[in-house]
Amino acid sequence: GAVVSQHPSRVICKSGTSVKIECRSLDFQATTMFWYRQFPKQSLMLMATSNEGSKATYEQGVEKDKFLINHASLTLSTLTVTSAHPEDSSFYICSARRWDRVNEQFFGPGTRLTVL
Amino acid sequence: GENVEQHPSTLSVQEGDSAVIKCTYSDSASNYFPWYKQELGKRPQLIIDIRSNVGEKKDQRIAVTLNKTAKHFSLHITETQPEDSAVYFCAASKGTGNQFYFGTGTSLTVIP
């Protein structure tokens, strides 16, 4: 199998607060995890690539101090949106890559973030 | 970096007809091209993929073709069914360990 979970599925927060989103590979070890952002009716925009035990690699234009990524184990990566603002409201999806199927990415169900 | 373009953005077909979605990519080093289907509010699911050493791949009603010279690849769905209605994304990657760059998506509606 290759099941990826995300928690929470939905979160509503006030402007200025921080929100943590977890991405877990449930039945495999993920050598690499990716974080995407998806606006309504738009594509998946890659935000960063996360390798276990090392610093994440951010795509151009993504603020690393605002979107903190931690990949502490081979089954867990977290994305923390710091000092969230309404423009951060979006659908955040993670994906994970298995060591033995390195071309494929297995996606989590996504987290809907709404910042009031 | 890689730039993936996808057309059309919306597509409506009658049930039983065929649907074709086209993508182009810019980086000639890309060598892996997956297609994902995403239903509303759900995660993207891989439906078919193709590697650059192959020109065509078929899986039942779904096929993908790749033209490396022209840097474009296409998804073909035959005998469409209402449950094929979803958003389809193409992507390009340089392969092992590398990131996916997604196209802008095609919203397919199959009319019963």
Interface residues (C-beta under 8 A of the other chain):
Chain A: V4 T31 T32 F34 K41 Q42 S43 L44 M45 L46 T49 Q60 I93 S95 R97 V102 N103 E104 Q105 F107 G108 P109 G110
Chain B: G1 Y32 P34 Y36 G41 K42 R43 P44 Q45 L46 D49 R51 V87 F89 S93 G95 T96 G97 Q99 F100 Y101 F102 G103 T104 G105 S107
